[in-house]
Each structure stands twice: as structure tokens, then as C-alpha cells.
């Protein structure tokens, strides 16, 4: 109705503004005044009225006109997709954070040494732990060493004879078998324990009993990072007394080691180590070790280029 009224008003206004031309009489055609041009404002009013009359009304989308149940059914797949996407992304972010924290903690653990100071070297639990879980029994070595070394000759002179079926402990950070203990084990039937800290050298050992550990210079065990050919591993460091007790070698004939500080925490009164060979080439450390063992009732039995042998004095 409003559109019709606008048209009627517009028509009336048009008639008023543009009255019909008067009837021309003959002979007056030349005297007729020019017709007035339509006003620009009037044209804009007409265009605005037509545009307003035919302007489309706002309408809702088709799916919004559906019943509520139908609307929910149509929106459910989209909502499930959004929910699934958010859940998966959240779990992925949590997983990435967890992996990053784990890698950071792993790198931190690989570069930090731990002092297990609350566990003494004579702890019964520690000794049982080493005996049950760390002492590995292996087959006898197949290679037989037939030539005795200079150290073996010194042993024979200390014992006064070629001793068979003795006991030994060989403990070094890395390297292959010590020739003296290898000869005694293969040619004279000695038994004992061979320990290495380097993983590759440990797995290459051929001995009756082996141990993967380093020597602790303290009266308690430690856990350290060990680098071998660019790779870092964790190695347990044990006191010498703990291993001797676990292997039942408190009364041992021959002990070979390359870590002199480990001797300073030994309770020598509880042990019977007849011959000690310390592998060391540094003159200062050799002198310090010699002075210390002399105070523990040992004497220098022989001196070599890379080691010194000490024998326990007999009362």
C-alpha cells in the first residue's frame, strides 16, 4: 500500500509541476514559450521512491527455517569435526611437550654425575645387588697364552713356586685383557674377575666372570657419564671393597688396577691382598701410591715402565 500511495503522490506532483500544454490556436505556434525542463530534485525523488518500493527484505537462510531437530542434525557433523580437530591438536601439543621435556631431562642426566653417598661400600644390600645383578658369568677363554710375562715371573718369586689355581682381580677403565692375568687364567687355572668401564671393551672381554663398572675413588658408589667414540653412556662406579666382597675375593692373590685413588678407601685390615699391581706411568702419582702402600705394610716388589708391583709383608 505504501508503494501505491507513493506513486499516486508522485503522479499528482508531476501533474502539478507539468500542467498540460494549452491548445494552440492557429497562428500562435511561433509565439509559444519553451517548455520548462524537469527539475533534478524531482527526478531524484522519483528514483528514490521506486528504489525504496522495490528494495528486497532480509530473509533467513533456508537451513535456519528448518525445525530445531532438523537444524541440529544438519549442524552435528560440523560440530563433531571441530571437536575432533581440537582434541587431536590438543593431544599432539601435549605429546610434543612431553617428548621435549623427556629429551631435556635425558640430556641433563647424561651430563650429570650422581654421588650415592648414603650407601656405604660395606652395605650388605649393595654387595648383594652387585653379586646378583652385575657379576656376569661367561665361558672360559679359548685362546691360551703360553708365554709367562715378567709380572708372572715376579709372582713366582714372591710365592716361591709356580702357583696354580690362584685368584685375581683385573680392573681397568678400558683396553683388552692384561697379559699376566690372561696367562694365569688360561695356563695355570686361575680364576677371578675382569672389570671394564668402557662398554665396547667390556662386551669384548673373554673371562670367567666380568663386571661393567668403573672404580670409585670414594667409600660409596657413583653414577657417571662415560664417553666412548662420541657416544655417552651411564656407568656405575663401585668401590673396590664392595666388588671384592661380592665376588668373595677378600683374600686375593693378585690385584691389577689402573686407579690408585681407589686404594685409599680400602679397609686393609679386613682384606688379604697379597700382590698389588698399579698401572700408572705418571711419576708423581707413582710416588704418592708407593708412599701410601708402604704405610699399609706393603713393599715394592718390582718396577716396570707402566706399572709397579707391591707385595704384602709377611709377619
C-alpha positions in Angstrom: 0.0 0.0 0.0 2.8 2.4 0.8 4.2 1.9 -2.7 0.9 2.7 -4.3 0.5 5.9 -2.3 4.0 7.0 -3.2 3.1 6.5 -6.9 -0.1 8.5 -6.6 1.7 11.4 -4.8 4.4 11.3 -7.4 1.8 11.4 -10.2 -0.1 14.3 -8.6 3.1 16.2 -8.1 4.1 15.6 -11.6 0.7 16.9 -12.9 1.0 20.0 -10.8 4.6 20.7 -11.9 3.9 19.9 -15.5 0.4 21.1 -16.5 -1.0 20.0 -19.9 0.1 22.4 -22.7 -2.5 24.9 -23.8 -4.3 24.4 -27.0 -2.6 26.3 -29.7 -4.6 28.5 -31.9 -3.8 28.9 -35.5 -1.2 31.5 -36.0 0.2 31.3 -32.4 2.7 28.5 -32.9 5.6 30.9 -33.4 4.8 32.7 -30.2 4.7 29.6 -27.8 7.2 29.9 -24.9 9.6 27.0 -24.4 8.5 24.1 -22.1 10.3 24.0 -18.7 12.8 21.2 -18.1 12.1 18.7 -15.4 13.6 19.6 -12.1 16.7 17.5 -11.0 15.4 17.2 -7.4 12.1 15.8 -8.7 13.9 13.1 -10.6 15.9 12.1 -7.6 12.7 11.9 -5.5 11.1 9.6 -8.1 14.2 7.3 -8.3 14.4 7.1 -4.5 10.7 6.3 -4.2 11.0 3.5 -6.8 14.1 2.1 -5.2 12.6 2.1 -1.7 9.5 0.5 -3.0 11.3 -2.4 -4.7 14.1 -3.0 -2.1 14.3 -6.7 -1.1 13.6 -7.6 2.6 16.1 -9.5 4.8 15.5 -13.2 4.7 16.9 -16.1 6.8 18.9 -18.9 5.2 17.0 -22.0 4.2 18.5 -24.2 6.8 17.6 -21.7 9.6 13.9 -22.1 8.7 14.1 -25.8 9.5 12.7 -27.3 12.8 15.2 -27.4 15.7 15.7 -31.2 15.5 16.4 -30.9 11.8 18.8 -28.0 12.4 20.7 -29.9 15.0 21.0 -32.9 12.7 22.5 -30.7 10.0 25.0 -29.0 12.3 26.1 -32.1 14.1 28.7 -33.3 11.5 30.4 -29.8 11.6 30.4 -29.7 15.4 31.9 -33.2 15.6 34.6 -32.3 13.1 35.5 -29.2 15.1 35.5 -31.1 18.4 37.7 -33.9 16.9 40.1 -31.5 15.4 40.5 -29.6 18.7 41.0 -32.9 20.6 43.6 -34.2 18.2 45.6 -30.9 18.2 45.5 -30.7 22.0 46.8 -34.3 22.4 49.5 -33.6 19.8 50.7 -30.5 21.6 50.7 -32.3 24.9 52.7 -35.2 23.4 55.2 -32.8 21.8 55.7 -31.0 25.1 56.2 -34.3 26.9 58.8 -35.5 24.4 60.7 -32.2 24.6 60.8 -32.4 28.4 61.9 -36.0 28.3 64.7 -35.2 25.9 65.8 -32.3 28.0 65.9 -34.5 31.1 67.7 -37.2 29.3 70.4 -34.7 28.2 70.7 -33.4 31.7 71.0 -36.9 33.2 73.7 -37.8 30.6 75.9 -34.9 31.7 75.5 -35.1 35.5 77.3 -37.3 37.9 75.5 -38.7 41.0 77.1 -39.4 44.3 75.3 -42.2 46.1 76.8 -41.1 49.4 74.1 -42.7 51.6 75.2 -46.2 50.5 78.5 -47.3 52.1 81.0 -49.6 50.5 80.3 -52.3 53.1 76.5 -52.2 52.7 75.1 -55.7 52.7 72.3 -54.6 50.3 74.9 -53.1 47.9 77.1 -56.2 48.0 74.1 -58.5 47.3 73.0 -56.2 44.5 76.4 -56.3 42.8 76.7 -60.1 43.2 73.2 -60.9 41.8 72.9 -58.3 39.0 76.3 -57.1 37.9 78.7 -60.1 38.1 78.3 -61.9 34.8 79.5 -65.4 34.4 81.0 -66.3 31.0 82.7 -69.2 29.4 86.4 -69.8 29.8 88.6 -68.0 27.2 89.5 -70.2 24.2 92.8 -68.5 23.5 95.6 -70.0 25.5 98.6 -67.8 26.4 101.6 -70.0 26.8 104.4 -67.4 27.5 104.6 -66.1 31.0 105.1 -62.3 31.4 107.6 -60.5 33.5 104.9 -59.9 36.1 104.2 -63.6 36.3 107.9 -64.3 37.0 107.8 -61.8 39.8 104.7 -63.6 41.2 106.6 -66.9 41.1 109.5 -65.3 43.0 107.1 -63.9 45.6 105.2 -67.1 46.2 108.4 -69.2 45.9 106.9 -71.5 43.2 104.6 -71.6 40.1 101.3 -71.2 41.8 98.2 -72.9 40.2 94.5 -72.3 40.9 95.0 -68.9 42.4 92.7 -65.9 42.4 93.0 -62.5 40.7 91.1 -59.2 40.0 91.8 -57.2 36.9 90.1 -53.8 36.8 90.8 -51.1 34.2 88.9 -48.3 32.6 89.4 -49.6 29.0 91.6 -51.8 26.9 91.9 -55.5 26.3 93.0 -58.3 28.7 96.1 -57.8 30.8 98.6 -60.4 29.6 99.6 -61.6 33.1 96.1 -62.4 34.3 95.2 -63.9 30.9 98.2 -66.3 31.1 97.4 -67.2 34.7 93.8 -68.0 33.8 94.4 -70.0 30.6 97.7 -71.7 31.5 97.5 -72.2 35.3 93.8 -72.4 36.0 93.5 -69.2 38.0 90.0 -67.8 38.4 88.9 -64.3 39.1 87.1 -61.2 37.9 87.8 -58.8 35.0 86.1 -55.4 35.0 86.0 -52.6 32.4 84.2 -49.2 32.3 84.2 -48.8 28.5 81.2 -50.6 27.1 82.8 -51.9 23.9 85.8 -53.3 25.8 83.5 -54.9 28.4 81.5 -56.7 25.7 84.7 -57.9 24.1 86.0 -59.5 27.3 86.7 -63.2 27.4 86.9 -64.2 31.0 85.1 -66.4 33.5 83.5 -63.5 35.4 83.1 -60.0 34.1 81.9 -56.7 35.5 80.8 -53.5 33.7 81.8 -50.7 36.1 84.4 -48.2 36.9 86.4 -47.8 40.2 85.0 -45.4 42.7 87.6 -43.3 44.5 85.2 -42.8 47.4 83.6 -45.1 50.0 80.3 -45.1 48.2 79.2 -45.9 44.7 78.7 -43.3 42.0 77.0 -43.0 38.6 78.8 -41.1 35.9 78.6 -40.3 32.2 81.2 -42.2 30.1 82.1 -41.0 26.6 83.3 -43.5 24.0 83.8 -42.6 20.4 81.3 -39.8 20.6 78.6 -41.7 22.4 77.6 -41.1 26.0 76.6 -43.9 28.3 75.9 -44.2 32.0 78.4 -46.3 34.0 78.2 -47.3 37.7 81.3 -46.8 39.7 81.8 -49.2 42.6 84.3 -49.2 45.5 86.9 -51.9 45.2 86.0 -53.3 48.6 82.3 -53.8 47.5 83.3 -55.8 44.5 85.8 -57.9 46.4 83.1 -58.8 48.9 80.5 -59.5 46.2 82.9 -61.8 44.3 84.2 -63.4 47.5 87.7 -62.3 46.8 88.6 -60.6 50.0 91.7 -62.9 50.2 93.0 -62.4 46.7 96.4 -63.4 45.4 96.8 -60.8 42.7 95.0 -57.5 42.0 95.7 -55.3 39.0 94.1 -51.9 38.7 94.7 -48.5 37.0 93.0 -46.2 39.5 95.3 -45.6 42.5 92.9 -43.3 44.4 90.6 -46.4 44.9 93.2 -47.9 47.2 93.0 -45.0 49.7 89.5 -46.0 50.8 90.2 -49.8 51.2 89.9 -51.2 54.7 93.2 -53.1 54.5 92.6 -54.8 57.9 89.6 -56.6 56.5 91.4 -57.8 53.4 94.3 -60.1 52.4 95.6 -58.8 49.1 99.0 -60.4 48.6 100.2 -58.7 45.5 99.0 -55.4 44.0 100.0 -54.1 40.6 99.1 -50.4 39.9 99.2 -49.4 36.3 100.4 -45.8 36.2 103.1 -44.0 34.3 102.9 -40.6 35.9 106.0 -40.3 38.3 104.2 -38.1 40.8 101.3 -40.5 41.1 103.6 -43.5 41.3 105.5 -41.9 44.2 102.3 -41.0 46.1 100.9 -44.5 45.6 104.2 -46.0 46.8 104.3 -43.9 49.9 100.7 -44.8 50.8 101.2 -48.6 50.3 104.4 -48.6 52.3 102.3 -47.2 55.2 99.9 -50.2 54.7 102.6 -52.9 55.2 103.4 -53.3 51.6 106.8 -53.3 49.9 107.9 -52.6 46.3 108.3 -56.0 44.5 109.1 -54.8 41.0 109.0 -51.7 38.9 108.1 -51.6 35.2 107.7 -48.9 32.6 103.9 -48.7 33.0 103.3 -50.3 36.4 104.6 -51.1 39.9 104.1 -54.3 41.8 103.7 -54.3 45.6 103.7 -57.3 47.8 102.3 -57.7 51.3 104.8 -58.2 54.0 104.6 -61.4 56.0 104.7 -61.1 59.7 
